[in-house]
Amino acid sequence: MKQHVGRIAGAAAAVLVAVGALTYAVAQDGGGSGGTPAADSADAGFARDMAVHHQQAVEMSYIVRDRTDDKDVRLLAYDIAQTQANQRGMLLGWLDMWELPKVSSKPPMTWMGMGGMPSAGDGSLMPGMATNAEMKKLQSLSGRQAEVFYLQLMTEHHKGGIHMAEGCVDKCTVGVEKRLAQGMVAGQQSEIELMADMLKERDAEPRS
């Protein structure tokens, strides 16, 4: 348990420091050497889509904190919620700074060439996102069942988030945004490994 607490707290602290540095950097360079991104650019598309993706992770994390007394799960959920809420604020702040809309008439993932991909169900707007039914199920569970289902959902959520962040690393042109995306890849991959260990402790495993 203590090992998990240390890993979770250390990762969260590193992310918060990085968030502050990136916020300062984008304010200094005015959005990167390429100037202000266009509304249909990968930079804008990633900022809009990942803000939505992150919001659901925050919601899931606060749900499970109310459904279990397990210290490790509650700490992980709190750190995911805080990290992704901060990153979401940065993404939306950049859209404001660039004077670009926070919503688009085009389907999610269009900037990655995946705008026509089928949805996993209502509420699952992008890869890894939980459906409305899964969110309701999480709210109905408690204790170990809630912990396992949350860890499974968040593992899938992180895998989808990593896929999107890798897309930004490849396609985005704003340097600080690319660095934020690369940090997301590293941070969420580390949390996937941590959640796999936590699932094993509960005699469970990821769903996919």
ABEGO torsion letter per residue (X at the ends): XAAAAAAAAAAAAAAAAAAAAAAAAAAAAGGEAAEBBBAABAAAAAAAAAAAAAAAAAAAAAAAAAABABAAAAAAAAAAAAAAAAAAAAAAAAAAAAGBBABBABBBGAAAGAAABBBAEBGBABBGBBBAAAAAAAAABBEAAAAAAAAAAAAAAAAAAAAAAAAAAAABABAAAAAAAAAAAAAAAAAAAAAAAAAAAAGBBBAX
